[in-house]
Amino acid sequence: MDIKICCICHHAVEDNEGSKLTVKGCTGINDASMKRQDNVYAVPGNCFHIACRKTYTNANVIARDTKKKTLVQTPDL
Ligand SMILES: [Zn+2]
C-alpha cells in the first residue's frame, strides 16, 4: 500500500477525505496556482484533499491570499 500525498498541501490523504484528480480537476488547481504565483503543479491521478482543493481554487480565497502576500510587511496594529 502506498501513501497518498495531497498535491496542494503535501500531507497524507486518507481515503475518506480525498480523491484523485481528473484532467479537469488539474486545470482548476494549476490555474489557481498560476494566479497565486505558487509552485503547485497537479497532474491527472494526483491525490488531493477535497477541503484543500475547495479552498485553493476558491476565487475569494485566492484574492485574499494574494493580497496578504503583497502586504506582508504591513504591521497589524
Ligand atoms: Zn491537502
N, CA, C, O and the ligand as a Tripos MOL2 file, in Angstrom:
@<TRIPOS>MOLECULE
protein
  309   307    78     0     0
PROTEIN
NO_CHARGES

@<TRIPOS>ATOM
      1 N           0.8410   -1.2150    0.0000 N.3       1 MET1
      2 CA          0.0000    0.0000    0.0000 C.3       1 MET1
      3 C           0.8670    1.2520    0.0000 C.2       1 MET1
      4 O           1.7550    1.3970    0.8390 O.2       1 MET1
      5 N           0.6160    2.1310   -0.9150 N.am      2 ASP2
      6 CA          1.4160    3.3660   -0.9390 C.3       2 ASP2
      7 C           0.6520    4.5170   -0.2950 C.2       2 ASP2
      8 O          -0.5790    4.5490   -0.2860 O.2       2 ASP2
      9 N           1.4210    5.4560    0.2400 N.am      3 ILE3
     10 CA          0.8300    6.6040    0.9020 C.3       3 ILE3
     11 C           0.4620    7.6420   -0.1560 C.2       3 ILE3
     12 O           1.2660    7.9910   -1.0210 O.2       3 ILE3
     13 N          -0.7600    8.1160   -0.0600 N.am      4 LYS4
     14 CA         -1.2020    9.1480   -0.9920 C.3       4 LYS4
     15 C          -0.9060   10.5180   -0.3960 C.2       4 LYS4
     16 O          -1.1890   10.7800    0.7730 O.2       4 LYS4
     17 N          -0.3350   11.3790   -1.2200 N.am      5 ILE5
     18 CA          0.0410   12.7150   -0.7610 C.3       5 ILE5
     19 C          -0.7870   13.7590   -1.5090 C.2       5 ILE5
     20 O          -0.9300   13.7000   -2.7310 O.2       5 ILE5
     21 N          -1.3180   14.6950   -0.7670 N.am      6 CYS6
     22 CA         -2.1000   15.7790   -1.3610 C.3       6 CYS6
     23 C          -1.1650   16.6710   -2.1750 C.2       6 CYS6
     24 O          -0.1360   17.1160   -1.6650 O.2       6 CYS6
     25 N          -1.5090   16.9330   -3.4260 N.am      7 CYS7
     26 CA         -0.6350   17.7260   -4.2960 C.3       7 CYS7
     27 C          -0.6810   19.2140   -3.9270 C.2       7 CYS7
     28 O           0.1020   20.0050   -4.4530 O.2       7 CYS7
     29 N          -1.5880   19.5970   -3.0330 N.am      8 ILE8
     30 CA         -1.6910   21.0040   -2.6530 C.3       8 ILE8
     31 C          -0.9370   21.2670   -1.3460 C.2       8 ILE8
     32 O          -0.0910   22.1600   -1.2870 O.2       8 ILE8
     33 N          -1.2390   20.4970   -0.3060 N.am      9 CYS9
     34 CA         -0.6060   20.7610    0.9960 C.3       9 CYS9
     35 C           0.5300   19.7850    1.3000 C.2       9 CYS9
     36 O           1.2570   19.9740    2.2750 O.2       9 CYS9
     37 N           0.6920   18.7490    0.4850 N.am     10 HIS10
     38 CA          1.7660   17.7590    0.6280 C.3      10 HIS10
     39 C           1.6880   16.9500    1.9190 C.2      10 HIS10
     40 O           2.7080   16.4780    2.4220 O.2      10 HIS10
     41 N           0.4970   16.7920    2.4450 N.am     11 HIS11
     42 CA          0.2970   15.9130    3.5850 C.3      11 HIS11
     43 C          -0.4290   14.6480    3.1220 C.2      11 HIS11
     44 O          -1.0230   14.6240    2.0440 O.2      11 HIS11
     45 N          -0.3770   13.6150    3.9350 N.am     12 ALA12
     46 CA         -1.0040   12.3440    3.5810 C.3      12 ALA12
     47 C          -2.5210   12.4980    3.4490 C.2      12 ALA12
     48 O          -3.1520   13.2510    4.1910 O.2      12 ALA12
     49 N          -3.0800   11.7770    2.5010 N.am     13 VAL13
     50 CA         -4.5250   11.8370    2.2560 C.3      13 VAL13
     51 C          -5.1660   10.5230    2.6780 C.2      13 VAL13
     52 O          -4.8040    9.4590    2.1780 O.2      13 VAL13
     53 N          -6.1070   10.6020    3.5900 N.am     14 GLU14
     54 CA         -6.8710    9.4240    3.9890 C.3      14 GLU14
     55 C          -7.9560    9.1850    2.9440 C.2      14 GLU14
     56 O          -8.4160   10.1120    2.2780 O.2      14 GLU14
     57 N          -8.3520    7.9240    2.8180 N.am     15 ASP15
     58 CA         -9.3480    7.5640    1.8070 C.3      15 ASP15
     59 C         -10.6490    8.3530    1.9250 C.2      15 ASP15
     60 O         -11.2950    8.6500    0.9200 O.2      15 ASP15
     61 N         -11.0270    8.6890    3.1560 N.am     16 ASN16
     62 CA        -12.3230    9.3430    3.3520 C.3      16 ASN16
     63 C         -12.2770   10.8640    3.2210 C.2      16 ASN16
     64 O         -13.3180   11.5150    3.3080 O.2      16 ASN16
     65 N         -11.1060   11.4360    3.0150 N.am     17 GLU17
     66 CA        -11.0290   12.8970    2.9430 C.3      17 GLU17
     67 C         -10.4540   13.3960    1.6280 C.2      17 GLU17
     68 O         -10.2810   14.6020    1.4480 O.2      17 GLU17
     69 N         -10.1600   12.4990    0.7200 N.am     18 GLY18
     70 CA         -9.5370   12.9220   -0.5280 C.3      18 GLY18
     71 C         -10.0630   12.1990   -1.7390 C.2      18 GLY18
     72 O         -10.9650   11.3670   -1.6450 O.2      18 GLY18
     73 N          -9.4890   12.5260   -2.8800 N.am     19 SER19
     74 CA         -9.8850   11.9120   -4.1250 C.3      19 SER19
     75 C          -8.7140   12.0120   -5.1030 C.2      19 SER19
     76 O          -7.6690   12.5820   -4.7890 O.2      19 SER19
     77 N          -8.9110   11.4490   -6.2860 N.am     20 LYS20
     78 CA         -7.8770   11.5120   -7.3120 C.3      20 LYS20
     79 C          -8.2550   12.5290   -8.3710 C.2      20 LYS20
     80 O          -9.4280   12.6860   -8.7100 O.2      20 LYS20
     81 N          -7.2570   13.2090   -8.8850 N.am     21 LEU21
     82 CA         -7.5190   14.2750   -9.8540 C.3      21 LEU21
     83 C          -7.8200   13.7580  -11.2490 C.2      21 LEU21
     84 O          -7.2100   12.8040  -11.7330 O.2      21 LEU21
     85 N          -8.7730   14.4140  -11.8710 N.am     22 THR22
     86 CA         -9.0500   14.1940  -13.2810 C.3      22 THR22
     87 C          -8.3420   15.3070  -14.0490 C.2      22 THR22
     88 O          -7.7810   16.2170  -13.4390 O.2      22 THR22
     89 N          -8.3640   15.2450  -15.3620 N.am     23 VAL23
     90 CA         -7.7410   16.2800  -16.1850 C.3      23 VAL23
     91 C          -8.3660   17.6370  -15.8840 C.2      23 VAL23
     92 O          -7.6710   18.6470  -15.7770 O.2      23 VAL23
     93 N          -9.6800   17.6410  -15.7500 N.am     24 LYS24
     94 CA        -10.4080   18.8730  -15.4820 C.3      24 LYS24
     95 C         -10.0590   19.4270  -14.1030 C.2      24 LYS24
     96 O          -9.9040   20.6350  -13.9280 O.2      24 LYS24
     97 N          -9.9390   18.5280  -13.1320 N.am     25 GLY25
     98 CA         -9.5660   18.9320  -11.7820 C.3      25 GLY25
     99 C          -8.1940   19.5760  -11.7470 C.2      25 GLY25
    100 O          -7.9770   20.5450  -11.0200 O.2      25 GLY25
    101 N          -7.2660   19.0410  -12.5300 N.am     26 CYS26
    102 CA         -5.9030   19.5770  -12.6030 C.3      26 CYS26
    103 C          -5.9110   20.9880  -13.1430 C.2      26 CYS26
    104 O          -5.2020   21.8560  -12.6330 O.2      26 CYS26
    105 N          -6.7060   21.2240  -14.1710 N.am     27 THR27
    106 CA         -6.7780   22.5420  -14.7870 C.3      27 THR27
    107 C          -7.1510   23.5910  -13.7560 C.2      27 THR27
    108 O          -6.5540   24.6670  -13.7170 O.2      27 THR27
    109 N          -8.1310   23.2840  -12.9240 N.am     28 GLY28
    110 CA         -8.5670   24.2090  -11.8880 C.3      28 GLY28
    111 C          -7.4580   24.5200  -10.8960 C.2      28 GLY28
    112 O          -7.2520   25.6760  -10.5240 O.2      28 GLY28
    113 N          -6.7490   23.4880  -10.4700 N.am     29 ILE29
    114 CA         -5.6800   23.6680   -9.4820 C.3      29 ILE29
    115 C          -4.4940   24.4140  -10.1010 C.2      29 ILE29
    116 O          -3.9440   25.3260   -9.4830 O.2      29 ILE29
    117 N          -4.1010   24.0330  -11.3080 N.am     30 ASN30
    118 CA         -2.9610   24.6900  -11.9430 C.3      30 ASN30
    119 C          -3.2750   26.1460  -12.2860 C.2      30 ASN30
    120 O          -2.3950   27.0070  -12.2570 O.2      30 ASN30
    121 N          -4.5150   26.4030  -12.6050 N.am     31 ASP31
    122 CA         -4.9580   27.7690  -12.8720 C.3      31 ASP31
    123 C          -4.8680   28.6070  -11.5940 C.2      31 ASP31
    124 O          -4.3950   29.7430  -11.6120 O.2      31 ASP31
    125 N          -5.3290   28.0240  -10.4930 N.am     32 ALA32
    126 CA         -5.2600   28.7090   -9.1960 C.3      32 ALA32
    127 C          -3.8050   28.9120   -8.7840 C.2      32 ALA32
    128 O          -3.4500   29.9580   -8.2400 O.2      32 ALA32
    129 N          -2.9840   27.9330   -9.0390 N.am     33 SER33
    130 CA         -1.5550   28.0110   -8.7030 C.3      33 SER33
    131 C          -0.8990   29.1750   -9.4370 C.2      33 SER33
    132 O          -0.0770   29.8930   -8.8690 O.2      33 SER33
    133 N          -1.2640   29.3530  -10.6860 N.am     34 MET34
    134 CA         -0.7220   30.4370  -11.5110 C.3      34 MET34
    135 C          -1.1470   31.7940  -10.9430 C.2      34 MET34
    136 O          -0.3430   32.7190  -10.8310 O.2      34 MET34
    137 N          -2.4240   31.8840  -10.5920 N.am     35 LYS35
    138 CA         -2.9480   33.1310  -10.0290 C.3      35 LYS35
    139 C          -2.2810   33.4630   -8.7010 C.2      35 LYS35
    140 O          -2.0620   34.6310   -8.3770 O.2      35 LYS35
    141 N          -1.9610   32.4270   -7.9390 N.am     36 ARG36
    142 CA         -1.3120   32.6140   -6.6450 C.3      36 ARG36
    143 C           0.1970   32.7670   -6.7880 C.2      36 ARG36
    144 O           0.8800   33.0560   -5.8060 O.2      36 ARG36
    145 N           0.7230   32.5820   -7.9810 N.am     37 GLN37
    146 CA          2.1690   32.5440   -8.2250 C.3      37 GLN37
    147 C           2.8090   31.5210   -7.3020 C.2      37 GLN37
    148 O           3.8430   31.7530   -6.6760 O.2      37 GLN37
    149 N           2.1430   30.3830   -7.2530 N.am     38 ASP38
    150 CA          2.5440   29.2790   -6.4000 C.3      38 ASP38
    151 C           3.2950   28.2560   -7.2430 C.2      38 ASP38
    152 O           3.3020   28.3340   -8.4710 O.2      38 ASP38
    153 N           3.9290   27.2930   -6.5710 N.am     39 ASN39
    154 CA          4.6300   26.2610   -7.3380 C.3      39 ASN39
    155 C           3.9120   24.9190   -7.2930 C.2      39 ASN39
    156 O           4.5210   23.8770   -7.5370 O.2      39 ASN39
    157 N           2.6250   24.9420   -6.9830 N.am     40 VAL40
    158 CA          1.8310   23.7140   -7.0100 C.3      40 VAL40
    159 C           1.5750   23.3280   -8.4700 C.2      40 VAL40
    160 O           1.1390   24.1570   -9.2690 O.2      40 VAL40
    161 N           1.8470   22.0740   -8.8080 N.am     41 TYR41
    162 CA          1.5650   21.6130  -10.1580 C.3      41 TYR41
    163 C           0.8830   20.2490  -10.0780 C.2      41 TYR41
    164 O           1.4610   19.2730   -9.6000 O.2      41 TYR41
    165 N          -0.3540   20.2070  -10.5550 N.am     42 ALA42
    166 CA         -1.1450   18.9820  -10.4690 C.3      42 ALA42
    167 C          -1.1570   18.2430  -11.7970 C.2      42 ALA42
    168 O          -1.2540   18.8590  -12.8580 O.2      42 ALA42
    169 N          -1.0580   16.9230  -11.7330 N.am     43 VAL43
    170 CA         -1.2140   16.0810  -12.9210 C.3      43 VAL43
    171 C          -2.3290   15.0650  -12.6580 C.2      43 VAL43
    172 O          -2.5650   14.6970  -11.5080 O.2      43 VAL43
    173 N          -3.0120   14.6100  -13.7060 N.am     44 PRO44
    174 CA         -4.1020   13.6540  -13.5040 C.3      44 PRO44
    175 C          -3.6250   12.4190  -12.7470 C.2      44 PRO44
    176 O          -2.5690   11.8620  -13.0490 O.2      44 PRO44
    177 N          -4.4120   11.9980  -11.7610 N.am     45 GLY45
    178 CA         -4.0390   10.8450  -10.9540 C.3      45 GLY45
    179 C          -3.4610   11.2530   -9.6160 C.2      45 GLY45
    180 O          -3.3970   10.4380   -8.6950 O.2      45 GLY45
    181 N          -3.0350   12.5100   -9.4920 N.am     46 ASN46
    182 CA         -2.5630   13.0220   -8.1970 C.3      46 ASN46
    183 C          -3.6970   12.9660   -7.1890 C.2      46 ASN46
    184 O          -4.8690   13.0430   -7.5580 O.2      46 ASN46
    185 N          -3.3500   12.8320   -5.9280 N.am     47 CYS47
    186 CA         -4.3590   12.8540   -4.8750 C.3      47 CYS47
    187 C          -4.4670   14.2510   -4.2950 C.2      47 CYS47
    188 O          -3.5390   15.0540   -4.3860 O.2      47 CYS47
    189 N          -5.5960   14.5200   -3.7090 N.am     48 PHE48
    190 CA         -5.8040   15.8290   -3.0920 C.3      48 PHE48
    191 C          -6.8420   15.7080   -1.9990 C.2      48 PHE48
    192 O          -7.6850   14.8110   -2.0300 O.2      48 PHE48
    193 N          -6.7840   16.6100   -1.0310 N.am     49 HIS49
    194 CA         -7.8360   16.7090   -0.0290 C.3      49 HIS49
    195 C          -8.9670   17.5160   -0.6490 C.2      49 HIS49
    196 O          -8.7290   18.5480   -1.2760 O.2      49 HIS49
    197 N         -10.1750   17.0520   -0.4770 N.am     50 ILE50
    198 CA        -11.3190   17.7820   -1.0160 C.3      50 ILE50
    199 C         -11.3630   19.1920   -0.4140 C.2      50 ILE50
    200 O         -11.6730   20.1600   -1.1080 O.2      50 ILE50
    201 N         -11.0530   19.2960    0.8730 N.am     51 ALA51
    202 CA        -11.0600   20.6010    1.5520 C.3      51 ALA51
    203 C          -9.9740   21.5220    0.9860 C.2      51 ALA51
    204 O         -10.1970   22.7230    0.8270 O.2      51 ALA51
    205 N          -8.8070   20.9610    0.6860 N.am     52 CYS52
    206 CA         -7.7070   21.7570    0.1350 C.3      52 CYS52
    207 C          -8.0850   22.3430   -1.2310 C.2      52 CYS52
    208 O          -7.8690   23.5260   -1.4950 O.2      52 CYS52
    209 N          -8.6440   21.5040   -2.0770 N.am     53 ARG53
    210 CA         -8.9760   21.9760   -3.4100 C.3      53 ARG53
    211 C         -10.0440   23.0540   -3.3510 C.2      53 ARG53
    212 O         -10.0020   24.0300   -4.1000 O.2      53 ARG53
    213 N         -10.9940   22.8660   -2.4590 N.am     54 LYS54
    214 CA        -12.0830   23.8190   -2.3070 C.3      54 LYS54
    215 C         -11.5280   25.2050   -1.9690 C.2      54 LYS54
    216 O         -11.9070   26.2090   -2.5720 O.2      54 LYS54
    217 N         -10.6350   25.2310   -1.0020 N.am     55 THR55
    218 CA        -10.0330   26.4890   -0.5580 C.3      55 THR55
    219 C          -9.0730   27.0300   -1.6140 C.2      55 THR55
    220 O          -9.0860   28.2160   -1.9440 O.2      55 THR55
    221 N          -8.2480   26.1360   -2.1300 N.am     56 TYR56
    222 CA         -7.1800   26.5520   -3.0470 C.3      56 TYR56
    223 C          -7.7140   27.1780   -4.3290 C.2      56 TYR56
    224 O          -7.1360   28.1350   -4.8440 O.2      56 TYR56
    225 N          -8.8120   26.6410   -4.8440 N.am     57 THR57
    226 CA         -9.3390   27.1210   -6.1190 C.3      57 THR57
    227 C         -10.4530   28.1580   -5.9590 C.2      57 THR57
    228 O         -11.0080   28.6310   -6.9510 O.2      57 THR57
    229 N         -10.7790   28.5090   -4.7140 N.am     58 ASN58
    230 CA        -11.8500   29.4910   -4.4750 C.3      58 ASN58
    231 C         -11.3640   30.8980   -4.8110 C.2      58 ASN58
    232 O         -10.3670   31.3620   -4.2570 O.2      58 ASN58
    233 N         -12.0540   31.5670   -5.7020 N.am     59 ALA59
    234 CA        -11.6290   32.8920   -6.1800 C.3      59 ALA59
    235 C         -11.4870   33.9050   -5.0500 C.2      59 ALA59
    236 O         -10.5620   34.7180   -5.0540 O.2      59 ALA59
    237 N         -12.3930   33.8590   -4.0940 N.am     60 ASN60
    238 CA        -12.3370   34.7960   -2.9660 C.3      60 ASN60
    239 C         -11.1150   34.5520   -2.0920 C.2      60 ASN60
    240 O         -10.4620   35.4900   -1.6330 O.2      60 ASN60
    241 N         -10.8200   33.2800   -1.8710 N.am     61 VAL61
    242 CA         -9.6580   32.9300   -1.0460 C.3      61 VAL61
    243 C          -8.3690   33.3050   -1.7830 C.2      61 VAL61
    244 O          -7.4180   33.7900   -1.1710 O.2      61 VAL61
    245 N          -8.3450   33.0800   -3.0910 N.am     62 ILE62
    246 CA         -7.1660   33.4480   -3.8910 C.3      62 ILE62
    247 C          -6.9220   34.9380   -3.7800 C.2      62 ILE62
    248 O          -5.7890   35.3720   -3.5690 O.2      62 ILE62
    249 N          -7.9810   35.7240   -3.9210 N.am     63 ALA63
    250 CA         -7.8700   37.1820   -3.8330 C.3      63 ALA63
    251 C          -7.3430   37.5980   -2.4620 C.2      63 ALA63
    252 O          -6.4750   38.4640   -2.3580 O.2      63 ALA63
    253 N          -7.8680   36.9820   -1.4270 N.am     64 ARG64
    254 CA         -7.4460   37.2960   -0.0640 C.3      64 ARG64
    255 C          -5.9840   36.9020    0.1570 C.2      64 ARG64
    256 O          -5.2020   37.6720    0.7140 O.2      64 ARG64
    257 N          -5.6260   35.6940   -0.2850 N.am     65 ASP65
    258 CA         -4.2620   35.1970   -0.0640 C.3      65 ASP65
    259 C          -3.2270   35.9810   -0.8560 C.2      65 ASP65
    260 O          -2.1430   36.2610   -0.3430 O.2      65 ASP65
    261 N          -3.5370   36.3340   -2.0800 N.am     66 THR66
    262 CA         -2.5630   37.0600   -2.8930 C.3      66 THR66
    263 C          -2.4010   38.4850   -2.3720 C.2      66 THR66
    264 O          -1.3230   39.0700   -2.4780 O.2      66 THR66
    265 N          -3.4550   39.0340   -1.8190 N.am     67 LYS67
    266 CA         -3.4100   40.3700   -1.2360 C.3      67 LYS67
    267 C          -2.5160   40.3550    0.0060 C.2      67 LYS67
    268 O          -1.6890   41.2410    0.2220 O.2      67 LYS67
    269 N          -2.7190   39.3110    0.8080 N.am     68 LYS68
    270 CA         -1.9410   39.1480    2.0330 C.3      68 LYS68
    271 C          -0.4460   39.0930    1.7180 C.2      68 LYS68
    272 O           0.3650   39.6910    2.4250 O.2      68 LYS68
    273 N          -0.0920   38.3780    0.6620 N.am     69 LYS69
    274 CA          1.2970   38.2010    0.2750 C.3      69 LYS69
    275 C           1.9700   39.5390   -0.0390 C.2      69 LYS69
    276 O           3.1130   39.7700    0.3580 O.2      69 LYS69
    277 N           1.2590   40.4220   -0.7540 N.am     70 THR70
    278 CA          1.8670   41.6880   -1.1530 C.3      70 THR70
    279 C           1.9240   42.6650    0.0130 C.2      70 THR70
    280 O           2.7070   43.6140   -0.0170 O.2      70 THR70
    281 N           1.1120   42.4480    1.0350 N.am     71 LEU71
    282 CA          1.0820   43.3560    2.1850 C.3      71 LEU71
    283 C           1.8190   42.7550    3.3890 C.2      71 LEU71
    284 O           1.5510   43.0980    4.5410 O.2      71 LEU71
    285 N           2.7400   41.8630    3.0920 N.am     72 VAL72
    286 CA          3.3810   41.0980    4.1600 C.3      72 VAL72
    287 C           4.1770   41.9540    5.1450 C.2      72 VAL72
    288 O           4.3750   41.5570    6.2930 O.2      72 VAL72
    289 N           4.6360   43.1300    4.6990 N.am     73 GLN73
    290 CA          5.4540   43.9820    5.5750 C.3      73 GLN73
    291 C           4.6130   44.9250    6.4360 C.2      73 GLN73
    292 O           5.1540   45.6300    7.2880 O.2      73 GLN73
    293 N           3.3030   44.9440    6.2240 N.am     74 THR74
    294 CA          2.4610   45.8730    6.9760 C.3      74 THR74
    295 C           2.1930   45.3620    8.3860 C.2      74 THR74
    296 O           1.6470   44.2690    8.5420 O.2      74 THR74
    297 N           2.5530   46.1050    9.3980 N.am     75 PRO75
    298 CA          2.2530   45.6700   10.7610 C.3      75 PRO75
    299 C           0.7640   45.7040   11.0400 C.2      75 PRO75
    300 O           0.0640   46.6300   10.6300 O.2      75 PRO75
    301 N           0.2890   44.6980   11.7350 N.am     76 ASP76
    302 CA         -1.1320   44.5850   12.0210 C.3      76 ASP76
    303 C          -1.4090   45.1300   13.4120 C.2      76 ASP76
    304 O          -1.3680   44.3820   14.3890 O.2      76 ASP76
    305 N          -1.6890   46.4160   13.5130 N.am     77 LEU77
    306 CA         -1.9030   47.0700   14.8170 C.3      77 LEU77
    307 C          -3.3820   47.2370   15.1240 C.2      77 LEU77
    308 O          -3.7380   47.7660   16.1760 O.2      77 LEU77
    309 ZN         -4.2020   18.8360    1.3070 Zn       78 ZN78
@<TRIPOS>BOND
     1     1     2 1
     2     2     3 1
     3     3     4 2
     4     3     5 am
     5     5     6 1
     6     6     7 1
     7     7     8 2
     8     7     9 am
     9     9    10 1
    10    10    11 1
    11    11    12 2
    12    11    13 am
    13    13    14 1
    14    14    15 1
    15    15    16 2
    16    15    17 am
    17    17    18 1
    18    18    19 1
    19    19    20 2
    20    19    21 am
    21    21    22 1
    22    22    23 1
    23    23    24 2
    24    23    25 am
    25    25    26 1
    26    26    27 1
    27    27    28 2
    28    27    29 am
    29    29    30 1
    30    30    31 1
    31    31    32 2
    32    31    33 am
    33    33    34 1
    34    34    35 1
    35    35    36 2
    36    35    37 am
    37    37    38 1
    38    38    39 1
    39    39    40 2
    40    39    41 am
    41    41    42 1
    42    42    43 1
    43    43    44 2
    44    43    45 am
    45    45    46 1
    46    46    47 1
    47    47    48 2
    48    47    49 am
    49    49    50 1
    50    50    51 1
    51    51    52 2
    52    51    53 am
    53    53    54 1
    54    54    55 1
    55    55    56 2
    56    55    57 am
    57    57    58 1
    58    58    59 1
    59    59    60 2
    60    59    61 am
    61    61    62 1
    62    62    63 1
    63    63    64 2
    64    63    65 am
    65    65    66 1
    66    66    67 1
    67    67    68 2
    68    67    69 am
    69    69    70 1
    70    70    71 1
    71    71    72 2
    72    71    73 am
    73    73    74 1
    74    74    75 1
    75    75    76 2
    76    75    77 am
    77    77    78 1
    78    78    79 1
    79    79    80 2
    80    79    81 am
    81    81    82 1
    82    82    83 1
    83    83    84 2
    84    83    85 am
    85    85    86 1
    86    86    87 1
    87    87    88 2
    88    87    89 am
    89    89    90 1
    90    90    91 1
    91    91    92 2
    92    91    93 am
    93    93    94 1
    94    94    95 1
    95    95    96 2
    96    95    97 am
    97    97    98 1
    98    98    99 1
    99    99   100 2
   100    99   101 am
   101   101   102 1
   102   102   103 1
   103   103   104 2
   104   103   105 am
   105   105   106 1
   106   106   107 1
   107   107   108 2
   108   107   109 am
   109   109   110 1
   110   110   111 1
   111   111   112 2
   112   111   113 am
   113   113   114 1
   114   114   115 1
   115   115   116 2
   116   115   117 am
   117   117   118 1
   118   118   119 1
   119   119   120 2
   120   119   121 am
   121   121   122 1
   122   122   123 1
   123   123   124 2
   124   123   125 am
   125   125   126 1
   126   126   127 1
   127   127   128 2
   128   127   129 am
   129   129   130 1
   130   130   131 1
   131   131   132 2
   132   131   133 am
   133   133   134 1
   134   134   135 1
   135   135   136 2
   136   135   137 am
   137   137   138 1
   138   138   139 1
   139   139   140 2
   140   139   141 am
   141   141   142 1
   142   142   143 1
   143   143   144 2
   144   143   145 am
   145   145   146 1
   146   146   147 1
   147   147   148 2
   148   147   149 am
   149   149   150 1
   150   150   151 1
   151   151   152 2
   152   151   153 am
   153   153   154 1
   154   154   155 1
   155   155   156 2
   156   155   157 am
   157   157   158 1
   158   158   159 1
   159   159   160 2
   160   159   161 am
   161   161   162 1
   162   162   163 1
   163   163   164 2
   164   163   165 am
   165   165   166 1
   166   166   167 1
   167   167   168 2
   168   167   169 am
   169   169   170 1
   170   170   171 1
   171   171   172 2
   172   171   173 am
   173   173   174 1
   174   174   175 1
   175   175   176 2
   176   175   177 am
   177   177   178 1
   178   178   179 1
   179   179   180 2
   180   179   181 am
   181   181   182 1
   182   182   183 1
   183   183   184 2
   184   183   185 am
   185   185   186 1
   186   186   187 1
   187   187   188 2
   188   187   189 am
   189   189   190 1
   190   190   191 1
   191   191   192 2
   192   191   193 am
   193   193   194 1
   194   194   195 1
   195   195   196 2
   196   195   197 am
   197   197   198 1
   198   198   199 1
   199   199   200 2
   200   199   201 am
   201   201   202 1
   202   202   203 1
   203   203   204 2
   204   203   205 am
   205   205   206 1
   206   206   207 1
   207   207   208 2
   208   207   209 am
   209   209   210 1
   210   210   211 1
   211   211   212 2
   212   211   213 am
   213   213   214 1
   214   214   215 1
   215   215   216 2
   216   215   217 am
   217   217   218 1
   218   218   219 1
   219   219   220 2
   220   219   221 am
   221   221   222 1
   222   222   223 1
   223   223   224 2
   224   223   225 am
   225   225   226 1
   226   226   227 1
   227   227   228 2
   228   227   229 am
   229   229   230 1
   230   230   231 1
   231   231   232 2
   232   231   233 am
   233   233   234 1
   234   234   235 1
   235   235   236 2
   236   235   237 am
   237   237   238 1
   238   238   239 1
   239   239   240 2
   240   239   241 am
   241   241   242 1
   242   242   243 1
   243   243   244 2
   244   243   245 am
   245   245   246 1
   246   246   247 1
   247   247   248 2
   248   247   249 am
   249   249   250 1
   250   250   251 1
   251   251   252 2
   252   251   253 am
   253   253   254 1
   254   254   255 1
   255   255   256 2
   256   255   257 am
   257   257   258 1
   258   258   259 1
   259   259   260 2
   260   259   261 am
   261   261   262 1
   262   262   263 1
   263   263   264 2
   264   263   265 am
   265   265   266 1
   266   266   267 1
   267   267   268 2
   268   267   269 am
   269   269   270 1
   270   270   271 1
   271   271   272 2
   272   271   273 am
   273   273   274 1
   274   274   275 1
   275   275   276 2
   276   275   277 am
   277   277   278 1
   278   278   279 1
   279   279   280 2
   280   279   281 am
   281   281   282 1
   282   282   283 1
   283   283   284 2
   284   283   285 am
   285   285   286 1
   286   286   287 1
   287   287   288 2
   288   287   289 am
   289   289   290 1
   290   290   291 1
   291   291   292 2
   292   291   293 am
   293   293   294 1
   294   294   295 1
   295   295   296 2
   296   295   297 am
   297   297   298 1
   298   298   299 1
   299   299   300 2
   300   299   301 am
   301   301   302 1
   302   302   303 1
   303   303   304 2
   304   303   305 am
   305   305   306 1
   306   306   307 1
   307   307   308 2
@<TRIPOS>SUBSTRUCTURE
     1 MET1         2 RESIDUE 1 A MET
     2 ASP2         6 RESIDUE 1 A ASP
     3 ILE3        10 RESIDUE 1 A ILE
     4 LYS4        14 RESIDUE 1 A LYS
     5 ILE5        18 RESIDUE 1 A ILE
     6 CYS6        22 RESIDUE 1 A CYS
     7 CYS7        26 RESIDUE 1 A CYS
     8 ILE8        30 RESIDUE 1 A ILE
     9 CYS9        34 RESIDUE 1 A CYS
    10 HIS10       38 RESIDUE 1 A HIS
    11 HIS11       42 RESIDUE 1 A HIS
    12 ALA12       46 RESIDUE 1 A ALA
    13 VAL13       50 RESIDUE 1 A VAL
    14 GLU14       54 RESIDUE 1 A GLU
    15 ASP15       58 RESIDUE 1 A ASP
    16 ASN16       62 RESIDUE 1 A ASN
    17 GLU17       66 RESIDUE 1 A GLU
    18 GLY18       70 RESIDUE 1 A GLY
    19 SER19       74 RESIDUE 1 A SER
    20 LYS20       78 RESIDUE 1 A LYS
    21 LEU21       82 RESIDUE 1 A LEU
    22 THR22       86 RESIDUE 1 A THR
    23 VAL23       90 RESIDUE 1 A VAL
    24 LYS24       94 RESIDUE 1 A LYS
    25 GLY25       98 RESIDUE 1 A GLY
    26 CYS26      102 RESIDUE 1 A CYS
    27 THR27      106 RESIDUE 1 A THR
    28 GLY28      110 RESIDUE 1 A GLY
    29 ILE29      114 RESIDUE 1 A ILE
    30 ASN30      118 RESIDUE 1 A ASN
    31 ASP31      122 RESIDUE 1 A ASP
    32 ALA32      126 RESIDUE 1 A ALA
    33 SER33      130 RESIDUE 1 A SER
    34 MET34      134 RESIDUE 1 A MET
    35 LYS35      138 RESIDUE 1 A LYS
    36 ARG36      142 RESIDUE 1 A ARG
    37 GLN37      146 RESIDUE 1 A GLN
    38 ASP38      150 RESIDUE 1 A ASP
    39 ASN39      154 RESIDUE 1 A ASN
    40 VAL40      158 RESIDUE 1 A VAL
    41 TYR41      162 RESIDUE 1 A TYR
    42 ALA42      166 RESIDUE 1 A ALA
    43 VAL43      170 RESIDUE 1 A VAL
    44 PRO44      174 RESIDUE 1 A PRO
    45 GLY45      178 RESIDUE 1 A GLY
    46 ASN46      182 RESIDUE 1 A ASN
    47 CYS47      186 RESIDUE 1 A CYS
    48 PHE48      190 RESIDUE 1 A PHE
    49 HIS49      194 RESIDUE 1 A HIS
    50 ILE50      198 RESIDUE 1 A ILE
    51 ALA51      202 RESIDUE 1 A ALA
    52 CYS52      206 RESIDUE 1 A CYS
    53 ARG53      210 RESIDUE 1 A ARG
    54 LYS54      214 RESIDUE 1 A LYS
    55 THR55      218 RESIDUE 1 A THR
    56 TYR56      222 RESIDUE 1 A TYR
    57 THR57      226 RESIDUE 1 A THR
    58 ASN58      230 RESIDUE 1 A ASN
    59 ALA59      234 RESIDUE 1 A ALA
    60 ASN60      238 RESIDUE 1 A ASN
    61 VAL61      242 RESIDUE 1 A VAL
    62 ILE62      246 RESIDUE 1 A ILE
    63 ALA63      250 RESIDUE 1 A ALA
    64 ARG64      254 RESIDUE 1 A ARG
    65 ASP65      258 RESIDUE 1 A ASP
    66 THR66      262 RESIDUE 1 A THR
    67 LYS67      266 RESIDUE 1 A LYS
    68 LYS68      270 RESIDUE 1 A LYS
    69 LYS69      274 RESIDUE 1 A LYS
    70 THR70      278 RESIDUE 1 A THR
    71 LEU71      282 RESIDUE 1 A LEU
    72 VAL72      286 RESIDUE 1 A VAL
    73 GLN73      290 RESIDUE 1 A GLN
    74 THR74      294 RESIDUE 1 A THR
    75 PRO75      298 RESIDUE 1 A PRO
    76 ASP76      302 RESIDUE 1 A ASP
    77 LEU77      306 RESIDUE 1 A LEU
    78 ZN78       309 GROUP 0 **** ****
